[in-house]
Amino acid sequence: DQDLLTNGASEKATLQSSMGCSKEIWILARYLEMAFDENSGIRKQDSSSVFQAVARNVIGRDLAWNYLKENIEFISSYYMSFGELGDLVATVTYEFNTEEELNQIIHFRDDNIEYLDSATLAITQSIERTSNNIDWMSNYYDLILDWLKDNGFGRWLKKRGPFIYSA
């Protein structure tokens, strides 16, 4: 609840972003809940920044995506006519790069069209970006991975899902 004690906009933004960096799922989940609770001390205009901080966290991305899917009706009404919903969609889907993730976005759009008026462009762009990411992965991922291995970097690479992390 340090956020409640902070007055400066810059300090508040730094704290909100930092709190989204936790490696603890339960903390990130609680932070998402607080972002959309008018009684939590997080201002409505800051809720999208909180969501985005969690969504940009490699540990929090799937949590944020699931939270958005499960709470789209509430989140849509929470923002009403504001454009934040599109920002949430764009941020959480930014690194999607698998057919499964593409299908999830399409199903999300199709199942929730009535709640996504303000996010139509973001959904369309997310579908296009994910398709492009899939194409890039198909064309270059193995090539780059092989090059890294062939040039002495293989021992530092671990393959986890669609990403490469250095050890």
Contacts in CASP RR format, 6 or more apart in sequence:
PFRMAT RR
TARGET T0000
AUTHOR 0000-0000-0000
METHOD contacts of the structure
MODEL  1
DQDLLTNGASEKATLQSSMGCSKEIWILARYLEMAFDENSGIRKQDSSSV
FQAVARNVIGRDLAWNYLKENIEFISSYYMSFGELGDLVATVTYEFNTEE
ELNQIIHFRDDNIEYLDSATLAITQSIERTSNNIDWMSNYYDLILDWLKD
NGFGRWLKKRGPFIYSA
1 41 0 8 1.000
2 15 0 8 1.000
3 12 0 8 1.000
3 15 0 8 1.000
3 16 0 8 1.000
3 19 0 8 1.000
3 41 0 8 1.000
3 42 0 8 1.000
4 41 0 8 1.000
6 12 0 8 1.000
6 15 0 8 1.000
12 46 0 8 1.000
13 49 0 8 1.000
16 42 0 8 1.000
16 46 0 8 1.000
16 49 0 8 1.000
16 50 0 8 1.000
16 53 0 8 1.000
17 49 0 8 1.000
17 53 0 8 1.000
18 53 0 8 1.000
19 27 0 8 1.000
19 31 0 8 1.000
19 50 0 8 1.000
19 53 0 8 1.000
20 28 0 8 1.000
20 31 0 8 1.000
20 50 0 8 1.000
20 53 0 8 1.000
20 54 0 8 1.000
20 56 0 8 1.000
20 57 0 8 1.000
20 60 0 8 1.000
21 53 0 8 1.000
21 57 0 8 1.000
22 28 0 8 1.000
22 31 0 8 1.000
22 57 0 8 1.000
22 59 0 8 1.000
23 59 0 8 1.000
25 59 0 8 1.000
25 60 0 8 1.000
25 63 0 8 1.000
28 54 0 8 1.000
28 57 0 8 1.000
28 59 0 8 1.000
28 60 0 8 1.000
28 63 0 8 1.000
28 64 0 8 1.000
29 63 0 8 1.000
29 67 0 8 1.000
31 50 0 8 1.000
31 53 0 8 1.000
31 54 0 8 1.000
32 50 0 8 1.000
32 51 0 8 1.000
32 54 0 8 1.000
32 63 0 8 1.000
32 64 0 8 1.000
32 67 0 8 1.000
33 40 0 8 1.000
34 40 0 8 1.000
34 41 0 8 1.000
34 42 0 8 1.000
34 50 0 8 1.000
35 42 0 8 1.000
35 46 0 8 1.000
35 47 0 8 1.000
35 50 0 8 1.000
35 51 0 8 1.000
36 47 0 8 1.000
36 71 0 8 1.000
36 74 0 8 1.000
36 75 0 8 1.000
36 78 0 8 1.000
38 44 0 8 1.000
42 50 0 8 1.000
44 78 0 8 1.000
44 79 0 8 1.000
47 78 0 8 1.000
47 84 0 8 1.000
48 84 0 8 1.000
48 87 0 8 1.000
48 88 0 8 1.000
51 64 0 8 1.000
51 67 0 8 1.000
51 68 0 8 1.000
51 88 0 8 1.000
51 91 0 8 1.000
51 92 0 8 1.000
52 87 0 8 1.000
52 88 0 8 1.000
52 91 0 8 1.000
54 60 0 8 1.000
54 63 0 8 1.000
54 64 0 8 1.000
55 61 0 8 1.000
55 64 0 8 1.000
55 65 0 8 1.000
55 88 0 8 1.000
55 91 0 8 1.000
55 92 0 8 1.000
56 91 0 8 1.000
58 163 0 8 1.000
61 92 0 8 1.000
61 95 0 8 1.000
64 92 0 8 1.000
65 92 0 8 1.000
65 93 0 8 1.000
65 104 0 8 1.000
68 75 0 8 1.000
68 88 0 8 1.000
68 89 0 8 1.000
68 92 0 8 1.000
69 104 0 8 1.000
69 108 0 8 1.000
72 108 0 8 1.000
72 112 0 8 1.000
72 115 0 8 1.000
72 116 0 8 1.000
73 112 0 8 1.000
73 115 0 8 1.000
75 85 0 8 1.000
75 88 0 8 1.000
75 115 0 8 1.000
76 85 0 8 1.000
76 115 0 8 1.000
76 116 0 8 1.000
76 118 0 8 1.000
79 85 0 8 1.000
79 118 0 8 1.000
81 118 0 8 1.000
82 118 0 8 1.000
83 118 0 8 1.000
83 119 0 8 1.000
85 116 0 8 1.000
85 118 0 8 1.000
85 119 0 8 1.000
85 122 0 8 1.000
86 118 0 8 1.000
86 119 0 8 1.000
86 121 0 8 1.000
86 122 0 8 1.000
86 123 0 8 1.000
87 122 0 8 1.000
88 119 0 8 1.000
89 116 0 8 1.000
89 119 0 8 1.000
89 122 0 8 1.000
89 123 0 8 1.000
89 126 0 8 1.000
90 122 0 8 1.000
90 125 0 8 1.000
90 126 0 8 1.000
93 101 0 8 1.000
93 105 0 8 1.000
93 126 0 8 1.000
93 129 0 8 1.000
93 130 0 8 1.000
94 126 0 8 1.000
94 129 0 8 1.000
95 133 0 8 1.000
96 102 0 8 1.000
96 104 0 8 1.000
96 105 0 8 1.000
96 126 0 8 1.000
96 129 0 8 1.000
96 130 0 8 1.000
96 133 0 8 1.000
97 130 0 8 1.000
97 133 0 8 1.000
97 134 0 8 1.000
97 136 0 8 1.000
97 137 0 8 1.000
97 162 0 8 1.000
98 134 0 8 1.000
98 137 0 8 1.000
98 162 0 8 1.000
99 134 0 8 1.000
101 130 0 8 1.000
102 127 0 8 1.000
102 130 0 8 1.000
102 131 0 8 1.000
102 134 0 8 1.000
105 123 0 8 1.000
105 126 0 8 1.000
105 127 0 8 1.000
105 130 0 8 1.000
106 127 0 8 1.000
108 123 0 8 1.000
109 116 0 8 1.000
109 123 0 8 1.000
109 127 0 8 1.000
116 123 0 8 1.000
137 162 0 8 1.000
141 162 0 8 1.000
145 157 0 8 1.000
145 159 0 8 1.000
145 164 0 8 1.000
148 154 0 8 1.000
148 157 0 8 1.000
148 164 0 8 1.000
149 157 0 8 1.000
156 166 0 8 1.000
156 167 0 8 1.000
157 164 0 8 1.000
157 165 0 8 1.000
157 166 0 8 1.000
157 167 0 8 1.000
158 164 0 8 1.000
158 165 0 8 1.000
158 166 0 8 1.000
158 167 0 8 1.000
END
